[in-house]
Amino acid sequence: MDAKALIKEFINSEILNEQGNVCLDDTTRLLDSGVVDSLGIIKLLAFLEERFSIRLSEDELIPENFESVDSISLLVTKRPDSRKGSYGFLAES
């Protein structure tokens, strides 16, 4: 499973599960649409740091990086310190 699929699965199971029936695709605007709130961001940050063995800097904690599944996936896969190849995660080209 690639990074995008893992992120989408997490959002669907851990964040959207609490909100009921919401359709999520890779470009859904997570913050603007209210799909992810402040608590959801905290859960998502903890997931990303644990799952991909990364530490996000303050400079990376901007709304643009959490706008959609696509933008979150790009944030994770462009980092040189992300754990590639582990847990089925493969870098996207």
N, C-alpha and C positions, 0 to 999 in steps of 0.2 A: 504494500500500500504506500503511495507517495505522500508527501507532506500535505498537499492540498486535500487529499481524501481523509487523512487523519484529522486535520483541523476541522473539516466539514462534519465529520462523524462526531467529534467532541462537541461542537456547537449544537448539533442536532440532539445529542443524547443528554448533555449536561446543562444546556442553557435553554434551548427551545422546548425541551420536554416539559419545562415548568410553565411555558406560555401557551400551550395548546397547539392548534393547527396553524403553523406558519410555513410557507413554502420558501425554502432556501436554495439559492443557486450560487454559483461562484462570484457573481457580481452584485448580489443583493447588498444594498447599503446598510450595514449592520447598525451603525450608530444613529444615522439620520432617521431610519425607520423605527428605531426603538427596539429592534430585535435583541441588541446587546446593550445593557445598561451598565452603570458603574460596578455593580457586583459581578456582572458577567465579565467585564474586562479583567477584574482581579482573578476570577477563576481561569480565564483564558491565558493570562500572563503566567500563572502558576503552571498550567498545563504545558505551555510552550517551553518554559524554562526547564521543566522536568523531562518532558518527552524528547526534546531535541538537544538537551545539555547546553543551553545557551544562557547568557545573562544579558538582558536588554539594558542599554544605557538610557539615561534620561533623555538624551537627544533622539532616541528611537521611539519614545513614548509619546507619539503625536497622533492625532486622529487619522491622518492620511494613511498611516501604517496599519490601521485597524478598520479601515473603511469597508472591506469585503474579504471574503475567503481568499480571493486572488491576491489582494495586497498583503494579507497576513502571510500567505505562502511565500510570496516574494521576499518579505522581511526575513523569514526563517531560512530560505534556501540560499540567499546571497551572503549569509554570514559564514566566515571562514571557520568559526568555532562550533558550528552545528554538527551534531552527530549524524554522519551520513553512513548509510549501510546498516545501521543498527535498527532493530525492531521493524524491519521491512521498509525503512525510509531510504529513498534514493533521491539524489539531487536531480532536479528538473533542469533540462537544458534550455 
